[in-house]
Amino acid sequence: MKVAIIGGGPAGLYSAILLKKQRAEAEITVYERNRADDTFGFGVVFSDATLDNFEKYDPESYRRITQEFAYWDDIAVHFRGTVHRVGGNGFCGCSRRKLLMILQERARELGVTLMFETEIADETRLADADLIVVADGINSRFREKHIAHFQPEVDLRSNIFAWMGSTRPLDAFTFIFQETEWGPFIAHAYQYESGRSTWIFETDPETFERAGLAGLDERQSANRMAGIFGWFLQGHPLLTNRSMWRNFPMIRNRRWVKDNMVLLGDAKASAHFSIGSGTKLAMEDAIALADAMHRAPTVAAGLQAYEQGRREEVEKTQHAADVSLVWFEHVDRFWDFDPVQFAFGVMTRAKAITYDNLTLRAPDFVREVDKAFAKQVRARGFDVDVERPLAPMFQPFRLREMTLANRAVVSPMCMYSAKDGMPQDFHLVHYGSRALGGAGLIFTEMVCVGRDARITPGCAGLWNDEQEAAWRRIVDFVHANSAAKICLQLGHAGRKGATRLMWDAMDRPLEEGGWDLISASPIPYFPDSRMPREMDRAAMDAVRSEFVAAAERGQACGFDMLELHCAHGYLLSSFISPLTNKRTDAYGGSLPNRLRYPLEVFEALRAVWPSHKPMSVRISATDWADGGITGDDAVAVARAFAEAGVDLVDVSTGQTVRDSSPVYGRMFQTPFSDQVRNEARVATMCVGNITTADQVNTILAAGRADLVALGRPHLIDPGFTLKAAAWYGAEGVFCPLQYLPGRDQIFRNSVRDRQDFEELKIKAKPKTRAELKAEGAKPLAAE
C-alpha cells in the first residue's frame, strides 16, 4: 500500500505514524512545503483526556511528548482587579516545535519518509498513491482546488486576534480581561515549557481600530500589547513569530472525501482557540482515520467509515467552540457583571462545565458564586441569607407585585386535549399536579382567543363563559393548594391553524372540519396547507378585541400573569418575521412596521390587565432561516415591548417557516436569552432542551436568564422542583400538608444520596497529571 500525506503538521505526522504501525510494509511519505524545523505559533495545549487517547494509540510518542509538557490544574480569570482560580481542570502544554520534532523522529523510526521543502500543487503527481491524506492546514490548497466537491463553508469571525509568546512563567491557564481607553482586550495565556508561554490577544474590530493596531507591524503590535498587559507581564517581553492580526475562520466542509483523497485537521474543520482544540482535533482525526482503515476491507470503505464515524464528534467540538467564541465576541454584554459571576460565565460559556461540575471541582468558588447571586437578590428587596445562600434556582424573583418563590417554571406546552376549547379534568390534574410539585410559576398552554384562533380541534380557549369557569376552577386549585403562580398565555394560530393533533400529524392540515385562516400575508405554512387570508384593518380590530376579551376573562379567573404569544409562526409572529410578512402597507417592510400590530395588541392588553400584575411576551429570537429574524432583531423586538410595558421576555426560537435549520443541542436557545437579557436590559425566561436542575443553576448563575422554563422534564416528573430542592437542601420549597411525610423522606435520603454520589464521582475521577506531578509521581504511562 502506498500512502501520500500532504502536510507535515500534527495531523499529517500522526496519521503517518498510526498508519505505518498498522501496515509496516506500507510505503508512507509525508510532503511538507516548509523546512523540518520551521513552525509557526508557540505552544499547543491538550486535556488529560486527550493525552489518555494518545497513550492508547502510540505509547512511545506519548511518553516523549509528556516528558516535555508543562502541567497545570487551575484556570485563572483576571477581571476588574480580581482573580478567581478554578482547579481540577487537568491541562498540559507543549512547544509546538517540540511536538513536531517528536512526531518527526517517531515517524522516521517507523520507516516513514519525510520530504521537506517539497511543494505538492497537484495530486496527479501522486497518481500511484492508494491513499492521499490532505493535511495542509487552514488555508488548504487542495480544499480550495476542489471547492466544488468539498463545498467548504468559511465563517470569518468578527473578533481580531494575534498569536504571540512570552518568557513570563504561568502556573494556570490564564484569561485576562483588560479595559483600555479604546475598549476591551482579552489575553488567553498558558505556559508550554519552562520559561515560555503562549499569549493570544483578542479584541473586537472597533476596539482594534481605535487602538491604532491596523497600521502596526509585528514588533509594534507586541509593544502595544506589552503596554496594555505590562502589569501582568512583570517586565517579561512578548515574542513574535508571524504574529499578525487576523480574523478566525470557522471552517466546515460538506464532504471530507474525494476519490482516494481525504481531508484531515484544519483543512477539514477548525475549532476556535478559546477551547484549545485545534491540534487535538487534528491528531484525533488521525486516530479516527487509522481506526477506519484498520477495520475496512478497502481504502474506499475506510474513507467512508472515517467520514461517517468522525463527523458527529467533530461537529460537537465545533459547536462547543462556536458557543465559546460567541461569548468572547460579545464580552461587553457582561462587563458590568459582578466579577465572580463574570468568572463563572467564563468557566461555563461552552456548556461543557456546569454548576454541579464546578461544585465538585471548586466548591469554594461556587460558594462565592452563590453568595454573589444572593447579594443581587437581597439588593432587590428580599431578605435572603447571603452567608449560607440557597442555590440560584431557589432564590425568589419579583415581577411587579407578583413574587415567585423560586426560578423553576413549567413551560407552556400544548396538551391538545380540550373539547371545543373547553379545558377538561385532564387539565385540572395536569396543571394542579405540577403546581403541587414545587415550581415557582406555571404557564398554561397557548389559550386561543377564538374558535378560529385554534391550532387544532384539541386546543384550549377562553372565549365563552363555560371555558372561563373551567379555567377559574384550575386557577383556584393552584392557589388553594400550592405556592405556585399561574400565567395565562394567550395566542392566535394564524396560518398554522386548522391542523391535526400533534400525535396524528403535527402542523399538517385537517382533512375535514377545518376553518378559514388569517395571517399577515397570504402564505400557506405547507404548500398544501389552507391558504390564509391577509388581514385587513377590520380583521385586525376584530382579533385585537378577541385578545382583550380573553384577557378580561383571564383576570376574572384570577390568573397572576398574562403572556402574549408572538412566536413560532402563529398570527402575531407572522407579522414580525420578514419571511411571513410581505405586506406593503404600514404593517410591513421595516421591523418597526412589522412590530406595529403585535404592539397594538399588547398595548390593548396592558390597558385592561391590572397594573399590579406582570405581563410577558413570547418571541422567536431567530427564524433559523436566511433572511429571517436574527438575535440582533430579537433585541430590538424586546426593547420595543419593554417600552410598551412588558416585564419579561420569554425567549424561544424558530417554528416560523418549514424550511428552517435549527441547531439543536443542550440549552440550545439559551444564548438568545443571554443576548436579549444583557443587551436589551430586560428580564428573560429561557427555554429549549433544558433538562436538569444543574443546567437551571448554571444558566441563572451565569446571568443568562432570570427564569428557566422546563417542558419535557415536567411532563414525566411533576415533582421535578421538589426533588431538586431536596438535592440542593432548599428546605423552604412549598409542599402540601398531605405530602409532607414524602417530602421529609426525600430530603433525608437526598443528603446521603448526594454525599454518596459526590464521593463516587471524586473517586472515579482519575488524578490529573498536574496533581500527580505535585505529588512527585511521573505523569506518564506505567513502565
C-alpha positions, 0 to 999 in steps of 0.5 A: 500500500502506498500512502501520500500525506500532504502536510507535515503538521500534527495531523499529517505526522500522526496519521503517518505514524498510526498508519505505518504501525498498522501496515509496516510494509506500507510505503508512507511519505509525508510532503511538507512545503516548509523546512523540518524545523520551521513552525509557526505559533508557540505552544499547543495545549491538550486535556488529560483526556486527550493525552489518555487517547494518545497513550492508547494509540502510540505509547512511545510518542506519548511518553516523549511528548509528556516528558516535555509538557508543562502541567497545570490544574487551575484556570485563572480569570483576571477581571476588574482587579480580581482573580478567581482560580478554578482547579481540577481542570487537568491541562498540559502544554507543549512547544509546538516545535517540540511536538513536531520534532517528536512526531518527526523522529517517531515517524522516521523510526517507523520507516516513514519518509519525510520530504521537506521543502517539497511543494505538492500543487497537484495530486496527479503527481501522486497518481500511484498513491492508494491513499492521499491524506490532505493535511495542509492546514487552514488555508488548504490548497487542495480544499480550495482546488476542489471547492466544488466537491468539498463545498467548504463553508468559511465563517470569518469571525468578527473578533481580531486576534494575534498569536504571540509568546512570552518568557513570563512563567504561568502556573494556570491557564490564564484569561485576562480581561483588560479595559483600555481607553479604546475598549476591551482586550482579552489575553488567553495565556498558558505556559508550554515549557519552562520559561515560555508561554503562549499569549493570544490577544483578542479584541473586537474590530472597533476596539482594534481600530481605535487602538491604532493596531491596523497600521502596526507591524509585528514588533509594534503590535507586541509593544502595544500589547506589552503596554496594555498587559505590562502589569501582568507581564512583570517586565517579561517581553512578548515574542513574535513569530508571524504574529499578525492580526487576523480574523478566525475562520470557522471552517466546515466542509460538506464532504471530507472525501474525494476519490482516494483523497481525504481531508484531515485537521484544519483543512477539514474543520477548525475549532476556535482557540478559546477551547484549545482544540485545534491540534487535538482535533487534528491528531484525533482525526488521525486516530479516527482515520487509522481506526477506519482503515484498520477495520475496512476491507478497502481504502474506499470503505475506510474513507467512508467509515472515517467520514461517517464515524468522525463527523458527529464528534467533530461537529460537537467540538465545533459547536462547543467552540462556536458557543465559546467564541460567541461569548468572547465576541460579545464580552461587553454584554457582561462587563458590568457583571459582578466579577465572580459571576463574570468568572463563572460565565467564563468557566461555563460559556461552552456548556461543557462545565456546569454548576454541579461540575464546578461544585465538585471541582471548586466548591469554594468558588461556587460558594462565592458564586452563590453568595454573589447571586444572593447579594443581587437578590437581597439588593432587590428587596428580599431578605435572603441569607447571603452567608449560607445562600440557597442555590440560584434556582431557589432564590425568589424573583419579583415581577411587579407585585407578583413574587415567585418563590423560586426560578423553576417554571413549567413551560407552556406546552400544548396538551391538545386535549380540550373539547371545543376549547373547553379545558377538561379534568385532564387539565385540572390534574395536569396543571394542579399536579405540577403546581403541587410539585414545587415550581415557582410559576406555571404557564398554561398552554397557548389559550386561543382567543377564538374558535378560529384562533385554534391550532387544532380541534384539541386546543384550549380557549377562553372565549365563552363563559363555560371555558372561563369557569373551567379555567377559574376552577384550575386557577383556584386549585393552584392557589388553594393548594400550592405556592405556585403562580399561574400565567395565562398565555394567550395566542392566535394560530394564524396560518398554522391553524386548522391542523391535526393533533400533534400525535396524528400529524403535527402542523399538517392540515385537517382533512375535514372540519377545518376553518378559514385562516388569517395571517399577515400575508397570504402564505400557506405554512405547507404548500398544501396547507389552507391558504390564509387570508391577509388581514385587513384593518377590520380583521385586525380590530376584530382579533385585537378585541378577541385578545382583550376579551380573553384577557378580561376573562383571564383576570376574572379567573384570577390568573397572576400573569398574562403572556402574549404569544408572538412566536413560532409562526402563529398570527402575531409572529407572522407579522414580525418575521420578514419571511411571513410578512410581505405586506406593503402597507404600514404593517410591513417592510421595516421591523418597526412596521412589522412590530406595529400590530403585535404592539397594538395588541399588547398595548390593548392588553396592558390597558385592561390587565391590572397594573399590579400584575406582570405581563410577558411576551413570547418571541422567536429570537431567530427564524433559523432561516436566511433572511429571517429574524436574527438575535440582533432583531430579537433585541430590538423586538424586546426593547420595543415591548419593554417600552410598551410595558412588558416585564419579561421576555420569554425567549424561544426560537424558530417554528416560523417557516418549514424550511428552517435549520435549527441547531439543536443541542443542550440549552440550545436557545439559551444564548438568545436569552443571554443576548436579549437579557444583557443587551436589551436590559430586560428580564428573560425566561429561557427555554429549549432542551433544558433538562436538569436542575444543574443546567437551571443553576448554571444558566441563572448563575451565569446571568443568562436568564432570570427564569428557566422554563422546563417542558419535557422534564415536567411532563414525566416528573411533576415533582421535578422542583421538589426533588431538586430542592431536596438535592440542593437542601432548599428546605423552604420549597412549598409542599402540601400538608398531605405530602409532607411525610414524602417530602421529609423522606426525600430530603433525608435520603437526598443528603446521603444520596448526594454525599454518596454520589459526590464521593463516587464521582471524586473517586472515579475521577482519575488524578490529573497529571498536574496533581500527580506531578505535585505529588512527585509521581511521573505523569506518564504511562506505567513502565 
